[in-house]
Amino acid sequence: KASIVLTDEEKSNVEIADFGKNNLDEIGLQLVTYINTERVCAKEMVLLPGQTCPEHKHIPTGTMQGKEETFRCRYGEVYLYVEGEKNVAEIKGKIPPTDVTVFHEIVLKPGEQYTIMPETLHWFQAGKDGAVISEFSTRSTDETDIFTDSTIVRETKIED
């Protein structure tokens, strides 16, 4: 629906992240990473209707600064919540079944984008039709993702 074309190799490398919650309809996302070098990263993130990526921030580690990322909405509507004063009486998103603490709301529609600076708490959720988000960022590493909910597991574990 977003008219994004993936190669066969990219299709085979789609990652499904449920964050250890085993509740993919509400918590998680699907993503494909095009490039992730020492300096840049580009990926597509797909969220089902109402699906939420849990609240987190990207911290510095070693010689690496925290990740700076720009989200560009390609399809659907994205409810992005970042640090700052709550700017609406009632948020458009649904409070997810995980810990969230920031409620400064930014609504992204196709073609709109927002840049999140390092060490900024944020979470996001797809609207009623789901969403596709392009992410352009500095290097992405799981060890720099710090989640508000201490029960979050970043890497999906498949058990037999």
KOLSE-57690 format. One record per residue: z negated, y, x of N, C-alpha, C in turn; residue number from 1; chain. Coordinates in steps of 0.1 Angstrom, whole numbers, plus 5000, padded with zeros to 4 digits. Layout:
NODE   npz   npy   npx  capz  capy  capx   cpz   cpy   cpx   nr  kette
NODE     Z     Y     X     Z     Y     X     Z     Y     X  NUM      A
...
This chain:
NODE   npz   npy   npx  capz  capy  capx   cpz   cpy   cpx   nr  kette
NODE  5000  4988  5008  5000  5000  5000  5000  5013  5009    1      A
NODE  4995  5012  5021  4994  5023  5030  5007  5025  5038    2      A
NODE  5016  5015  5036  5029  5015  5044  5026  5014  5059    3      A
NODE  5016  5007  5063  5014  5005  5077  5019  4991  5081    4      A
NODE  5027  4991  5091  5034  4979  5095  5026  4973  5107    5      A
NODE  5023  4960  5106  5016  4953  5117  5025  4943  5123    6      A
NODE  5024  4940  5136  5032  4929  5142  5025  4916  5138    7      A
NODE  5032  4905  5140  5025  4892  5138  5013  4890  5146    8      A
NODE  5013  4895  5159  5001  4894  5168  4990  4902  5162    9      A
NODE  4993  4914  5158  4982  4923  5152  4976  4916  5139   10      A
NODE  4985  4910  5131  4980  4904  5119  4971  4892  5122   11      A
NODE  4974  4885  5133  4965  4874  5137  4952  4878  5144   12      A
NODE  4951  4891  5147  4939  4897  5154  4931  4905  5145   13      A
NODE  4933  4904  5131  4925  4912  5122  4911  4907  5123   14      A
NODE  4901  4916  5124  4887  4912  5125  4881  4915  5112   15      A
NODE  4873  4906  5107  4865  4908  5095  4850  4909  5099   16      A
NODE  4844  4921  5096  4831  4924  5100  4822  4924  5088   17      A
NODE  4812  4915  5087  4803  4915  5075  4789  4920  5080   18      A
NODE  4788  4923  5092  4776  4929  5098  4763  4920  5096   19      A
NODE  4766  4907  5094  4755  4898  5093  4748  4898  5079   20      A
NODE  4754  4905  5070  4748  4906  5056  4753  4896  5046   21      A
NODE  4764  4889  5050  4770  4879  5041  4772  4884  5027   22      A
NODE  4777  4896  5026  4779  4903  5013  4791  4912  5015   23      A
NODE  4802  4906  5018  4814  4913  5022  4820  4922  5011   24      A
NODE  4817  4919  4999  4822  4928  4988  4816  4942  4989   25      A
NODE  4803  4942  4994  4796  4955  4994  4795  4961  5008   26      A
NODE  4792  4952  5018  4790  4957  5032  4800  4950  5041   27      A
NODE  4808  4958  5048  4817  4953  5058  4830  4961  5059   28      A
NODE  4839  4956  5067  4852  4961  5067  4861  4952  5075   29      A
NODE  4874  4954  5073  4884  4946  5080  4891  4956  5090   30      A
NODE  4894  4952  5102  4900  4961  5111  4910  4954  5121   31      A
NODE  4919  4962  5126  4928  4957  5137  4928  4968  5147   32      A
NODE  4926  4964  5160  4926  4974  5171  4939  4973  5178   33      A
NODE  4946  4985  5179  4959  4985  5186  4957  4986  5201   34      A
NODE  4947  4995  5205  4945  4998  5219  4930  5002  5221   35      A
NODE  4925  4997  5232  4911  5001  5235  4910  5001  5250   36      A
NODE  4913  5012  5256  4912  5013  5271  4899  5020  5275   37      A
NODE  4898  5023  5288  4886  5030  5293  4885  5044  5287   38      A
NODE  4896  5049  5282  4896  5063  5277  4899  5065  5262   39      A
NODE  4907  5056  5256  4911  5058  5242  4911  5045  5234   40      A
NODE  4910  5047  5221  4910  5036  5212  4917  5040  5199   41      A
NODE  4925  5031  5193  4932  5033  5180  4931  5021  5172   42      A
NODE  4927  5022  5160  4925  5011  5151  4928  5015  5136   43      A
NODE  4930  5005  5128  4931  5006  5114  4919  4999  5108   44      A
NODE  4913  5006  5098  4901  5000  5091  4905  4999  5076   45      A
NODE  4903  4987  5070  4906  4985  5056  4893  4982  5049   46      A
NODE  4890  4989  5038  4878  4987  5031  4882  4983  5016   47      A
NODE  4876  4973  5011  4878  4969  4997  4872  4980  4988   48      A
NODE  4875  4980  4975  4869  4990  4966  4854  4989  4967   49      A
NODE  4848  5001  4970  4833  5002  4971  4827  4996  4983   50      A
NODE  4835  4990  4992  4829  4984  5004  4824  4995  5014   51      A
NODE  4813  4992  5020  4807  5002  5029  4805  4998  5043   52      A
NODE  4809  5006  5053  4805  5004  5067  4791  5010  5068   53      A
NODE  4782  5002  5073  4768  5007  5073  4765  5019  5083   54      A
NODE  4755  5026  5080  4751  5038  5088  4748  5034  5103   55      A
NODE  4754  5042  5111  4753  5040  5126  4756  5052  5134   56      A
NODE  4754  5052  5147  4758  5062  5156  4763  5056  5169   57      A
NODE  4770  5063  5177  4775  5058  5189  4768  5065  5201   58      A
NODE  4760  5058  5208  4752  5064  5219  4758  5062  5232   59      A
NODE  4754  5070  5242  4759  5069  5256  4753  5056  5262   60      A
NODE  4760  5049  5271  4755  5038  5278  4761  5039  5292   61      A
NODE  4752  5037  5302  4757  5038  5316  4764  5051  5319   62      A
NODE  4776  5050  5324  4784  5063  5327  4792  5067  5315   63      A
NODE  4792  5060  5304  4800  5063  5292  4793  5071  5282   64      A
NODE  4799  5082  5278  4794  5090  5267  4795  5083  5254   65      A
NODE  4788  5087  5244  4789  5081  5230  4804  5083  5225   66      A
NODE  4808  5075  5216  4822  5076  5211  4824  5088  5202   67      A
NODE  4835  5095  5204  4839  5105  5195  4851  5099  5188   68      A
NODE  4851  5101  5174  4861  5094  5166  4866  5103  5155   69      A
NODE  4879  5102  5153  4885  5109  5142  4890  5099  5132   70      A
NODE  4886  5101  5119  4890  5092  5108  4901  5100  5101   71      A
NODE  4912  5093  5098  4923  5099  5090  4926  5089  5079   72      A
NODE  4924  5094  5067  4926  5086  5055  4941  5083  5053   73      A
NODE  4945  5071  5052  4959  5067  5050  4962  5063  5035   74      A
NODE  4951  5058  5029  4953  5052  5015  4939  5053  5008   75      A
NODE  4939  5056  4995  4927  5056  4987  4919  5068  4990   76      A
NODE  4906  5067  4988  4897  5077  4990  4885  5072  4998   77      A
NODE  4880  5080  5007  4869  5076  5016  4858  5086  5014   78      A
NODE  4846  5081  5011  4834  5089  5011  4827  5087  5024   79      A
NODE  4827  5098  5032  4821  5098  5045  4808  5106  5045   80      A
NODE  4797  5100  5050  4784  5107  5050  4780  5108  5065   81      A
NODE  4776  5121  5068  4773  5124  5082  4760  5132  5082   82      A
NODE  4754  5135  5093  4742  5143  5094  4745  5157  5089   83      A
NODE  4735  5163  5084  4737  5177  5079  4730  5178  5066   84      A
NODE  4729  5189  5060  4722  5191  5048  4731  5185  5037   85      A
NODE  4724  5178  5027  4730  5172  5016  4738  5184  5009   86      A
NODE  4751  5182  5006  4759  5193  5001  4764  5191  4987   87      A
NODE  4759  5181  4980  4763  5179  4966  4750  5174  4959   88      A
NODE  4750  5177  4946  4738  5172  4938  4738  5157  4936   89      A
NODE  4750  5152  4935  4751  5137  4933  4763  5132  4942   90      A
NODE  4760  5123  4951  4771  5118  4959  4781  5109  4951   91      A
NODE  4793  5109  4956  4804  5101  4949  4802  5086  4952   92      A
NODE  4798  5083  4964  4796  5069  4968  4784  5063  4961   93      A
NODE  4783  5050  4962  4772  5043  4957  4762  5039  4968   94      A
NODE  4749  5041  4967  4740  5038  4978  4741  5023  4980   95      A
NODE  4745  5019  4993  4747  5005  4996  4733  4997  4998   96      A
NODE  4734  4984  4997  4722  4976  4999  4718  4975  5014   97      A
NODE  4717  4986  5021  4714  4986  5035  4708  5000  5037   98      A
NODE  4701  5002  5048  4694  5015  5050  4704  5026  5053   99      A
NODE  4703  5037  5046  4711  5050  5049  4701  5062  5048  100      A
NODE  4704  5072  5057  4695  5083  5057  4703  5096  5057  101      A
NODE  4716  5096  5058  4724  5109  5058  4732  5110  5046  102      A
NODE  4733  5122  5040  4740  5124  5028  4749  5136  5027  103      A
NODE  4753  5142  5039  4762  5153  5039  4776  5146  5036  104      A
NODE  4782  5149  5024  4794  5142  5020  4807  5149  5023  105      A
NODE  4816  5141  5028  4829  5145  5031  4839  5135  5024  106      A
NODE  4847  5140  5015  4856  5132  5008  4870  5133  5014  107      A
NODE  4875  5122  5019  4888  5122  5025  4899  5115  5016  108      A
NODE  4910  5122  5014  4921  5117  5006  4932  5115  5016  109      A
NODE  4943  5107  5012  4954  5105  5022  4959  5118  5029  110      A
NODE  4960  5117  5042  4964  5128  5050  4953  5137  5055  111      A
NODE  4941  5135  5050  4930  5143  5055  4922  5135  5065  112      A
NODE  4916  5143  5074  4909  5137  5085  4896  5145  5089  113      A
NODE  4887  5138  5096  4874  5144  5100  4870  5138  5113  114      A
NODE  4865  5146  5122  4861  5141  5136  4846  5140  5136  115      A
NODE  4841  5129  5141  4827  5126  5142  4823  5127  5157  116      A
NODE  4814  5135  5161  4810  5137  5175  4800  5126  5179  117      A
NODE  4799  5123  5192  4790  5112  5196  4775  5115  5191  118      A
NODE  4768  5104  5189  4754  5104  5185  4752  5110  5172  119      A
NODE  4762  5110  5163  4761  5115  5149  4759  5104  5140  120      A
NODE  4748  5103  5133  4747  5092  5123  4758  5094  5112  121      A
NODE  4764  5083  5108  4774  5083  5097  4775  5069  5091  122      A
NODE  4780  5069  5078  4784  5057  5071  4795  5061  5062  123      A
NODE  4803  5052  5058  4814  5055  5049  4817  5044  5039  124      A
NODE  4823  5048  5028  4826  5038  5017  4839  5041  5011  125      A
NODE  4846  5031  5007  4859  5032  5000  4857  5036  4985  126      A
NODE  4866  5043  4980  4866  5046  4966  4870  5034  4957  127      A
NODE  4873  5037  4945  4876  5026  4935  4888  5018  4938  128      A
NODE  4898  5023  4946  4910  5016  4949  4910  5010  4963  129      A
NODE  4899  5011  4970  4898  5007  4984  4903  5018  4993  130      A
NODE  4904  5015  5006  4909  5026  5015  4914  5020  5028  131      A
NODE  4923  5027  5034  4928  5024  5047  4926  5037  5055  132      A
NODE  4919  5035  5067  4915  5046  5076  4920  5043  5090  133      A
NODE  4928  5053  5095  4931  5052  5109  4920  5058  5117  134      A
NODE  4916  5052  5128  4906  5057  5137  4913  5060  5151  135      A
NODE  4911  5072  5155  4915  5076  5169  4902  5080  5176  136      A
NODE  4899  5074  5188  4886  5077  5194  4887  5075  5209  137      A
NODE  4875  5078  5215  4873  5074  5229  4870  5059  5228  138      A
NODE  4868  5053  5240  4866  5039  5241  4855  5034  5231  139      A
NODE  4858  5022  5225  4850  5016  5215  4843  5004  5222  140      A
NODE  4830  5004  5221  4822  4993  5226  4811  4990  5216  141      A
NODE  4808  4977  5213  4798  4973  5204  4784  4977  5208  142      A
NODE  4782  4977  5221  4768  4980  5226  4764  4995  5224  143      A
NODE  4774  5003  5221  4771  5017  5218  4769  5020  5203  144      A
NODE  4770  5010  5195  4768  5012  5181  4754  5009  5177  145      A
NODE  4746  5019  5173  4732  5017  5169  4731  5019  5154  146      A
NODE  4727  5009  5147  4726  5009  5132  4712  5013  5128  147      A
NODE  4712  5021  5117  4699  5025  5111  4692  5012  5106  148      A
NODE  4699  5003  5100  4693  4991  5094  4692  4981  5106  149      A
NODE  4680  4978  5110  4677  4969  5122  4682  4955  5119  150      A
NODE  4685  4951  5107  4690  4937  5105  4705  4935  5106  151      A
NODE  4712  4946  5109  4726  4946  5111  4730  4938  5123  152      A
NODE  4740  4929  5122  4745  4922  5133  4760  4926  5135  153      A
NODE  4763  4932  5146  4777  4938  5147  4788  4927  5148  154      A
NODE  4785  4917  5156  4795  4906  5157  4793  4895  5147  155      A
NODE  4804  4892  5140  4804  4882  5129  4802  4868  5136  156      A
NODE  4793  4860  5131  4791  4847  5136  4795  4837  5126  157      A
NODE  4804  4828  5129  4808  4818  5120  4801  4805  5123  158      A
NODE  4794  4800  5113  4787  4787  5115  4794  4776  5108  159      A
NODE  4793  4764  5115  4799  4752  5109  4791  4746  5098  160      A
